[in-house]
Amino acid sequence: MNSGPSLRVLTLRVLDQVVRIFCANARAFDLLRQNYGALEGAERRAADLHYRIGAGAGGYSILRAGAAPLGAADDGELIFLLEKDLTLELQRRRRDLYFIHAAALALDGRAALLVAPSGCGKSTTAWGLLHHGFEYLSDELAPVDLGTLTALAYPHALCLKAEPPARYPLPRAILHSARTLHVPPGALPARILSGAAPVAALFFIEYRPGGPRAASAETISKSEATARLFAQALNPLAHTEDGLRAAAAIACHAACYRLRFSDLGSCCAAIRDEMLGLAARESALAAS
């Protein structure tokens, strides 16, 4: 895809794939650079994926070779449609990975996956945990290497559907769209990880407004965790037994919890306590 003299080029490295995005104007380039800046790098090898973003009075166009053009009416739709297409392409190209609808964060080198359908509080909980010593791996999409049972980093902007509680204020440098709020990686209140972390725990979270204020993590069986994890897999058909064996392998490797909450601070404290408890038990076993 020819960049042309007037196009700005954003080069990303995502899950070992080189992605080049050619932008027709500064607004689109700056918007996407804020969203994907933590993945930007100088790559000399040929790109695995090319996108071209056009702009006009009616919004944006998204072009990828071999795909039908996409039209975005505003900034939010541009990010949403590009993210969706890129996610699908990554699943197609990295069929060895198990993609889960989850946020992934790490504490002391161990990954916690927050697993739930849309609207259950994953991203808001991830935002809260970044204020409690956790490091950022990804939001909404957790790629798991089945060979090592590690969560791989995909640190694009953290996307929120609503303002978080006042205790966890948003920075000034956020991207507003008609539907969502995007916190660029550079504005996150914690370290961003670029590698991988072993999956130590799965938290199946359920936000329940008006419920009890105190949150607690309830241990669940491996079979229940497997079923819940399988329901949130994005590419199960790429794996043997339609991905069920992969879900079981992850669930059997990690501690598995159900966490119902109405208060974000209590939820974050419960997750942190469980992660610290896991680390303490591992240390005790290693010392015995």
C-alpha positions as CSV (number, residue, x, y, z in Angstrom):
1,M,0.0,0.0,0.0
2,N,1.7,3.2,-1.1
3,S,2.0,5.8,1.7
4,G,2.1,8.8,-0.6
5,P,3.8,12.1,0.3
6,S,0.9,13.5,2.4
7,L,0.2,10.4,4.5
8,R,1.4,9.9,8.1
9,V,2.4,6.3,9.0
10,L,1.9,4.6,12.3
11,T,3.8,1.3,12.7
12,L,2.8,-1.1,15.4
13,R,4.0,-4.4,16.7
14,V,1.1,-6.4,18.0
15,L,1.5,-10.0,19.1
16,D,4.5,-10.4,16.8
17,Q,2.6,-8.9,13.9
18,V,3.7,-5.7,12.2
19,V,0.8,-3.4,11.5
20,R,1.2,-0.2,9.4
21,I,-1.6,2.4,9.4
22,F,-1.5,5.1,6.8
23,C,-3.5,8.2,7.8
24,A,-4.7,10.9,5.4
25,N,-4.9,13.6,8.1
26,A,-3.3,14.7,11.3
27,R,-6.5,14.2,13.4
28,A,-6.7,10.5,12.5
29,F,-3.0,9.9,13.1
30,D,-2.9,11.6,16.5
31,L,-6.1,9.8,17.6
32,L,-4.7,6.4,16.7
33,R,-1.3,7.1,18.0
34,Q,-2.8,8.0,21.4
35,N,-4.8,4.8,21.3
36,Y,-2.0,2.5,20.2
37,G,1.2,4.4,21.3
38,A,2.5,1.7,23.6
39,L,2.7,-0.6,20.7
40,E,4.5,1.7,18.4
41,G,8.0,0.8,17.1
42,A,10.4,1.2,14.2
43,E,10.0,-2.0,12.3
44,R,12.0,-2.6,9.1
45,R,10.4,-5.9,8.1
46,A,7.5,-6.0,5.8
47,A,4.1,-5.3,7.4
48,D,1.7,-8.2,8.0
49,L,-1.3,-5.9,7.9
50,H,-1.8,-2.6,6.2
51,Y,-4.6,-0.1,6.9
52,R,-5.4,3.2,5.2
53,I,-7.5,5.8,7.1
54,G,-9.2,8.4,4.9
55,A,-11.1,11.5,6.2
56,G,-13.7,13.8,4.9
57,A,-16.7,15.8,5.8
58,G,-18.7,12.7,6.5
59,G,-16.2,11.1,8.9
60,Y,-13.5,8.4,8.2
61,S,-13.0,5.5,5.8
62,I,-11.0,2.4,6.8
63,L,-9.4,0.4,4.0
64,R,-7.6,-2.9,4.3
65,A,-6.4,-5.0,1.3
66,G,-8.8,-7.8,0.7
67,A,-11.6,-6.4,2.8
68,A,-14.6,-4.3,2.1
69,P,-14.2,-0.6,3.0
70,L,-15.6,0.5,6.4
71,G,-17.1,3.9,7.1
72,A,-16.9,5.6,10.5
73,A,-19.0,8.6,11.4
74,D,-16.8,9.9,14.2
75,D,-13.7,9.4,16.3
76,G,-15.3,6.7,18.5
77,E,-16.5,4.7,15.6
78,L,-13.1,4.9,13.9
79,I,-11.4,3.4,17.0
80,F,-14.2,0.8,17.5
81,L,-14.2,-0.4,13.9
82,L,-10.4,-0.5,13.5
83,E,-10.0,-2.3,16.8
84,K,-12.7,-4.9,15.8
85,D,-11.1,-5.6,12.4
86,L,-7.6,-5.7,13.9
87,T,-8.8,-8.1,16.6
88,L,-10.3,-10.5,14.0
89,E,-7.2,-10.4,11.9
90,L,-4.9,-11.1,14.9
91,Q,-7.1,-14.1,15.7
92,R,-6.8,-15.4,12.2
93,R,-3.0,-14.9,12.1
94,R,-2.2,-16.1,15.6
95,R,-4.4,-19.2,15.8
96,D,-1.9,-20.7,18.3
97,L,-3.2,-18.2,20.9
98,Y,-6.4,-18.5,22.9
99,F,-8.2,-15.2,22.8
100,I,-10.4,-14.4,25.8
101,H,-12.9,-11.6,26.3
102,A,-11.1,-10.4,29.4
103,A,-8.9,-7.6,30.9
104,A,-5.4,-8.7,32.0
105,L,-3.3,-7.1,34.7
106,A,-0.3,-8.3,36.7
107,L,0.8,-8.1,40.3
108,D,4.4,-9.1,41.2
109,G,4.8,-10.8,37.8
110,R,1.6,-12.9,38.0
111,A,-1.4,-12.2,35.7
112,A,-5.0,-11.9,36.8
113,L,-7.6,-12.2,34.1
114,L,-10.9,-10.3,34.7
115,V,-13.4,-12.4,32.6
116,A,-17.0,-11.4,31.9
117,P,-19.4,-10.4,29.1
118,S,-19.6,-6.7,28.0
119,G,-21.1,-4.4,30.6
120,C,-20.1,-6.4,33.7
121,G,-17.3,-4.0,34.9
122,K,-14.1,-5.5,33.4
123,S,-12.6,-2.2,32.2
124,T,-13.7,-0.2,35.3
125,T,-12.2,-2.9,37.6
126,A,-9.0,-2.8,35.5
127,W,-8.9,1.0,35.9
128,G,-9.3,0.6,39.6
129,L,-6.7,-2.1,40.0
130,L,-4.1,0.2,38.3
131,H,-4.4,2.4,41.4
132,H,-3.6,-0.6,43.7
133,G,-0.2,-1.7,42.5
134,F,-1.2,-3.7,39.4
135,E,0.5,-3.4,36.0
136,Y,-1.3,-3.2,32.7
137,L,-1.3,-6.0,30.1
138,S,-4.5,-5.5,28.1
139,D,-8.2,-4.4,28.2
140,E,-11.1,-6.4,26.7
141,L,-8.8,-8.9,24.9
142,A,-6.5,-11.3,26.7
143,P,-4.4,-13.5,24.4
144,V,-3.1,-16.6,26.2
145,D,-0.1,-18.7,25.0
146,L,-1.3,-22.2,25.6
147,G,2.3,-23.6,25.5
148,T,3.4,-21.5,28.5
149,L,0.0,-20.5,29.9
150,T,1.0,-16.9,29.9
151,A,-1.1,-13.8,29.1
152,L,0.5,-11.7,26.4
153,A,0.5,-7.9,26.4
154,Y,-1.8,-6.0,24.1
155,P,-1.6,-2.5,25.8
156,H,-3.9,-0.3,23.7
157,A,-6.0,2.4,25.4
158,L,-8.3,1.3,28.2
159,C,-11.9,1.8,27.2
160,L,-14.6,2.8,29.7
161,K,-18.3,3.1,29.0
162,A,-18.9,5.5,31.9
163,E,-17.0,7.6,34.4
164,P,-15.5,5.6,37.3
165,P,-16.2,6.4,40.9
166,A,-14.7,9.7,42.2
167,R,-12.0,7.8,44.2
168,Y,-10.5,6.7,40.8
169,P,-10.6,10.0,38.7
170,L,-9.8,10.0,35.1
171,P,-6.8,12.0,33.8
172,R,-7.3,15.0,31.5
173,A,-5.7,13.2,28.6
174,I,-8.6,11.0,27.6
175,L,-10.3,10.5,24.3
176,H,-14.0,11.2,24.4
177,S,-16.4,9.6,21.9
178,A,-20.1,9.5,21.6
179,R,-20.2,6.2,23.5
180,T,-16.9,5.6,25.3
181,L,-14.0,7.1,27.1
182,H,-10.5,6.0,26.1
183,V,-7.5,6.4,28.5
184,P,-4.3,6.4,26.4
185,P,-1.6,4.1,27.6
186,G,0.6,7.0,28.4
187,A,-2.0,8.4,30.8
188,L,-2.5,5.2,32.8
189,P,-1.5,5.4,36.5
190,A,0.7,2.3,36.4
191,R,3.5,0.6,34.5
192,I,2.7,-0.9,31.1
193,L,4.0,-4.4,30.5
194,S,5.3,-5.3,27.0
195,G,6.0,-9.0,27.5
196,A,4.0,-11.8,29.1
197,A,3.0,-12.9,32.6
198,P,2.0,-16.4,33.8
199,V,-1.8,-16.7,34.4
200,A,-2.2,-17.0,38.2
201,A,-5.9,-16.3,38.6
202,L,-9.2,-16.0,36.8
203,F,-11.8,-13.6,38.3
204,F,-15.3,-14.0,36.8
205,I,-16.7,-10.6,37.8
206,E,-20.3,-9.6,38.1
207,Y,-21.1,-6.0,38.8
208,R,-24.4,-5.7,40.8
209,P,-25.4,-2.1,41.4
210,G,-27.2,-1.8,44.8
211,G,-25.9,-5.1,46.0
212,P,-23.8,-5.6,49.2
213,R,-21.0,-3.1,49.5
214,A,-18.4,-5.7,50.6
215,A,-17.0,-7.8,47.8
216,S,-15.5,-11.2,48.3
217,A,-13.9,-13.7,45.9
218,E,-15.6,-17.1,46.1
219,T,-13.5,-20.0,44.9
220,I,-15.3,-22.0,42.1
221,S,-14.7,-25.5,40.7
222,K,-12.4,-26.1,37.8
223,S,-15.4,-27.4,35.8
224,E,-17.4,-24.2,36.4
225,A,-14.4,-22.1,35.6
226,T,-13.8,-24.0,32.3
227,A,-17.5,-23.5,31.3
228,R,-17.3,-19.8,32.1
229,L,-14.0,-19.3,30.4
230,F,-15.1,-21.2,27.3
231,A,-18.2,-19.0,27.0
232,Q,-15.9,-15.9,26.8
233,A,-13.4,-17.4,24.3
234,L,-13.2,-15.5,21.0
235,N,-11.5,-18.1,18.8
236,P,-12.4,-21.5,20.3
237,L,-12.8,-23.2,16.9
238,A,-9.1,-22.6,16.1
239,H,-8.2,-25.2,18.8
240,T,-8.7,-28.9,19.3
241,E,-12.1,-30.0,20.7
242,D,-13.4,-26.6,19.7
243,G,-11.3,-24.9,22.4
244,L,-12.8,-26.7,25.4
245,R,-9.5,-28.5,26.2
246,A,-7.7,-25.2,26.1
247,A,-10.2,-23.6,28.4
248,A,-9.8,-26.5,30.8
249,A,-6.0,-26.3,30.7
250,I,-6.1,-22.6,31.7
251,A,-8.7,-23.1,34.4
252,C,-6.8,-26.1,35.9
253,H,-3.6,-24.1,35.9
254,A,-5.0,-21.0,37.7
255,A,-6.9,-20.2,40.8
256,C,-10.5,-19.5,39.9
257,Y,-13.0,-17.2,41.6
258,R,-16.4,-15.7,41.2
259,L,-16.6,-12.1,42.4
260,R,-19.8,-10.2,42.8
261,F,-19.5,-6.5,43.7
262,S,-21.2,-3.1,43.8
263,D,-18.3,-1.1,45.2
264,L,-15.2,-0.7,43.1
265,G,-12.8,-0.2,46.0
266,S,-14.0,-3.3,47.8
267,C,-13.7,-5.3,44.5
268,C,-10.1,-4.1,44.0
269,A,-9.2,-5.0,47.6
270,A,-10.6,-8.5,47.3
271,I,-8.7,-9.2,44.1
272,R,-5.5,-7.8,45.5
273,D,-5.9,-9.8,48.7
274,E,-6.3,-13.0,46.7
275,M,-3.3,-12.3,44.4
276,L,-1.1,-11.6,47.4
277,G,-2.4,-14.7,49.1
278,L,-1.5,-16.8,46.1
279,A,2.0,-15.4,46.1
280,A,2.4,-16.1,49.8
281,R,1.3,-19.7,49.4
282,E,3.7,-20.2,46.5
283,S,6.6,-18.8,48.5
284,A,5.7,-21.1,51.5
285,L,5.6,-24.1,49.2
286,A,8.9,-23.2,47.6
287,A,10.5,-22.8,51.0
288,S,9.2,-26.1,52.5
